[in-house]
């Protein structure tokens, strides 16, 4: 990795996306390398989670690790008892849900995935695992049904038994930090009126588990959080 100079904010529009969907200078573009032209005074470092002492989590999304969480999920009694299940389609920085989606679709359960509009989220049926190939990416790079595709809305056709909820950080007691848009908190509040029995589960890496998180009045805590050290 090299640190290359960005002369103006407007130059962000000229960057290209690499295979990891990260904006960067092109490989052939001549531009100033910080290491060769005086070094740096400050580096802002990304990470999936941090501690107060400066430890940083950059977990690799290896299949054995993901498989461990998936196995715990599939053996969870709430999943085993649920018939109508909503689950997110993972993006690059989230635990992969593909194997779980495949299991839902092949086990006689009904699978629903989120579609995000500007101000709301709906859970729409995914009839077959192979139908993931027909989804489109929205502006946030999330796979979802197109806005014009007619498909079954879980809220209008019987509700849900289980919602698998994404997050950036979690606590053992079910507190969750999302991406700040409130889609799931709003949806879960409405869903509880239709399906009061519905349970919620979060999937987390060890480094995403923290002791506490701030909660506002509209935040909805999760019923369960599955992580590598959790037990059903």
Order of alpha helices (4+ residues) and beta strands (2+ residues): beta-beta-beta-beta-alpha-alpha-beta-alpha-beta-beta-beta-beta-beta-beta-beta-alpha-beta-beta
